[in-house]
Amino acid sequence: MKNDCPDDSIRICKLRQKEVINLRDGERIGFVGDVEFNLKTGCIERLIIPGPCKIWGVFGRDQEFIIPWRCVCRIGFDIILVDVDIDVVCHKCESPI
């Protein structure tokens, strides 16, 4: 079976399997949970990483990390390196409608 994807492309399902590491402090931020696209250009705008779980991991999450695509420094085999101020990219989760 021929792969029609260029060598410099990646599927979203593979992107979600990669752990995001902050270059500023070496801390693990988490795994990609979602991606925001620009509908006009088709380009990725932001990576969304779910924040830490609430009590015992049962009650969901109340924070997420929204990382602008321009802050992605490198995508490796199993990690994504970003350069962000964690306090700036940490946001309260939007409540479901």
C-alpha positions as CSV (number, residue, x, y, z in Angstrom):
1,M,0.0,0.0,0.0
2,K,1.4,3.4,-1.0
3,N,1.5,6.2,1.5
4,D,0.1,9.3,-0.1
5,C,1.2,11.6,2.7
6,P,4.4,13.6,2.3
7,D,7.3,12.9,4.7
8,D,6.8,16.2,6.5
9,S,3.1,15.6,7.4
10,I,1.5,13.9,10.4
11,R,-2.0,12.6,11.2
12,I,-3.9,14.1,14.1
13,C,-4.2,10.6,15.7
14,K,-0.4,10.4,15.8
15,L,-0.1,13.9,17.1
16,R,-2.4,13.0,20.0
17,Q,0.0,10.2,21.0
18,K,2.9,12.6,21.6
19,E,3.8,14.1,25.0
20,V,4.3,17.8,25.1
21,I,7.4,19.0,27.0
22,N,8.1,22.7,27.9
23,L,11.7,23.6,26.9
24,R,11.8,26.5,29.5
25,D,11.7,24.2,32.5
26,G,11.8,20.6,31.1
27,E,8.3,19.9,32.6
28,R,5.9,17.5,31.1
29,I,2.7,19.4,30.1
30,G,0.7,16.4,29.0
31,F,-0.6,14.8,25.8
32,V,-2.3,16.6,22.9
33,G,-6.1,16.3,23.5
34,D,-7.3,18.5,20.6
35,V,-6.2,20.8,17.8
36,E,-7.6,24.1,16.6
37,F,-7.6,24.8,12.9
38,N,-8.0,28.0,10.9
39,L,-11.0,27.2,8.6
40,K,-9.8,29.6,5.9
41,T,-6.2,28.4,5.6
42,G,-6.5,24.9,6.9
43,C,-3.5,25.5,9.2
44,I,-3.1,24.4,12.8
45,E,-3.5,27.4,15.1
46,R,-3.2,25.8,18.6
47,L,-2.6,22.6,20.4
48,I,-5.0,21.9,23.4
49,I,-3.6,19.8,26.2
50,P,-5.9,18.8,29.0
51,G,-4.8,20.0,32.5
52,P,-4.4,17.8,35.5
53,C,-7.3,15.9,36.9
54,K,-9.3,17.1,39.8
55,I,-9.7,15.0,43.0
56,W,-8.6,11.3,42.3
57,G,-9.0,11.9,38.6
58,V,-12.7,11.2,38.8
59,F,-14.2,14.6,38.7
60,G,-12.9,15.8,35.4
61,R,-10.6,18.8,34.7
62,D,-10.9,22.5,35.3
63,Q,-7.8,23.7,33.4
64,E,-6.3,23.2,29.9
65,F,-3.2,24.4,28.2
66,I,-3.8,26.2,24.9
67,I,-0.4,26.4,23.1
68,P,-0.1,28.5,20.0
69,W,1.4,26.6,17.0
70,R,4.2,29.3,16.7
71,C,5.4,28.0,20.2
72,V,6.0,24.5,18.9
73,C,9.8,24.2,18.4
74,R,10.1,20.6,17.3
75,I,8.0,17.5,16.8
76,G,9.9,14.3,17.5
77,F,9.1,10.6,17.3
78,D,7.3,10.6,20.7
79,I,7.4,14.1,22.0
80,I,6.6,17.7,21.0
81,L,8.9,20.4,22.3
82,V,7.3,23.8,23.0
83,D,8.6,27.0,24.4
84,V,5.9,28.6,26.5
85,D,5.2,30.5,29.8
86,I,3.0,27.9,31.4
87,D,1.1,30.6,33.4
88,V,0.1,32.3,30.1
89,V,-1.1,29.2,28.3
90,C,-3.0,27.7,31.2
91,H,-6.8,28.5,30.9
92,K,-9.9,27.6,32.7
93,C,-11.9,25.0,30.8
94,E,-14.9,26.2,29.0
95,S,-18.1,24.7,30.4
96,P,-20.0,22.5,28.1
97,I,-23.1,23.9,26.5
